[in-house]
């Protein structure tokens, strides 16, 4: 079937006498190699599990318990993930999707309107009904140029729609930008409900049957609506979610954070289509307004409003669609601070679902498959805590001679079973993603303090402040957010020295030493990245300080001194408080800059004549 993507459809439209064809399953061909890797990896997981639970292999109780608790969590997550991947062979784009997509735009109507050369004005039809769409860009302090880029891209999306900037940062610069670009602008008086409250407020002021949401740092592609709207031919579809893809993966944090999510978006979410359990991730998504109204609006009781809203929609019987096609590019967290706050928010949302709306509870109105998928999501961040348990195992052997397995088990035997569990998963990552990223392993190792803090916060009911990834503002040192990691590194480093000393004395390299040194190196890589980040931040601040324009309170810049002192001249036009780039001077004061200012007839605040105010007309001076 030819999809009329680049030219308008001018054939006859369907009528009641010619109903749409019945939907048929159109399964995507699944790679046999992928299935083989998943099955082999599953065998490796099961073999490692049997090895651990074999009573003959049990060592000392304390390290053995730590290993069992950690590995049970990891094995459970791995098995369900592999099962979900195997279920991901069904393509949600069935015949009705392609049929609707082919007829999404009406060429005859567009010709009559004279908008054939303006794709962003083409009316869209879902079946025989013209669709009205609002595109929401949620803003909360992001850099103005990021907001500009996203807004320009949103305005250019093919298909008639209204673009709205929802500014919870209450910025006049953003308001002026909206007016400049032709987008509509909404500002709330309060920030109640954070992002979900912002969207709900916008819904009370707009009327579109459908609405798309983009974070301010996610730039949509022109085909976003073309690829998502046809799904709504099914009246039970509540939302269509697309992946989060990143274009700024240039340091350890951003690469690690980005690749950590790659398997989820490429294989886990598509598999959840099979169980009607794909959930919203907050951006790059389009909703049916009627579905959100059916549950009383976006959920505002959690900072992870996307997951909670999805859960409530599924409980009401609505259908969700995930399409593994990149239709927007955004920014991954680039700093330790951004990564920490992002993971804290996501982990808190998962733990909240587990503790406040247990998916396995009989009161939760979900199917059995949905219960399992939401339980895996809610417990996912427990897997992020397990590295802490495993980090403590080698020191127990080094300092107290406590081993997780019996002495009769050789290191080679342990390694073979261990490799069957982790090694095969790495091979699976190589096959699916093209590589295994060390950045992912580093972040997975060092993130446990974030998830422990999130669990404690949810358990104690502590409120978490909303934070936007990549928002503007003064940056804190990355080490303010990684004190536990630094302390663990110091402990493991000293432990490694003790272990190496013992091995040299006994002339034997032990598994505990190799394991502990490996853990130390992984955390050291993260700390080194934090040092580089801190250095870059200091350099950027220094450059920004040197390049910053001088405040008008520091000195006045008479652009025409002769005119200012001439009694016959007309008063000069009042100029803005900020000097133009051509006349701005560095804020830093050095002998060289002071000499330059004097040569130009300018005098900084600490070096100016007592009567410099006489050079400036009274109407152009700041008054108290």
Buried (B, 14 or more C-beta within 10 A) or exposed (E): EEEBEEEBBEEEEBEEEEEBEEEEEBEEEBEEEBEEBBEBBBEBBBBBBEBBEEEEBBBBEBBBEBBBBBBBBBBBBBBBBBBBBBBBBBBBBBBBBBBBBBBBBBBEBBEEBEBBEEBBBBBBBBBEEEBBBBBBBBBBBBBBEBBBBBBBBBBBBBBBBBBBBBBBBBBEEBBEBBEEBEBBBBBBEEBEBBBBBBBBBBBEEBEBBBBBBBBBBBBBBBBBBBBBBBBBBBEEBBBBBBBBBBBBBEBBBBBBBBBBBBBBBBBBBBBBBBBBBBBBBBBBBBBBBEBBEBBEBBBBEBBBBBBBBBBBBBBEEBBBBBBBBBBBBBBBBBBBBBBBBBBBBBBBBBBBBBEEBBBEEEEBEBEEBBBBBBBBBBBBBBBBBBBBBBBBBBBBBBEEEBBBBBEEBEBEEBEBBBEBBBBBBBBBBEBBBEEBBBBBBBBBBBBBBBBBBBBEBBEEEEEBEBBBBBBBEEBEBBBEBBEBBBEBBEBBBEBBEBBBEBBEEEEEBBBBBBBBBEBBBBBBBBBEBBEEBBEEBEEEEEEEEEEEBBEBEBBBBBEEEEBBEEEEEEEBEEEEEEBEEEBBBBBEBEEEBBEEBEEEEBBBEEEBEEEBEEBBBEEBEEEE
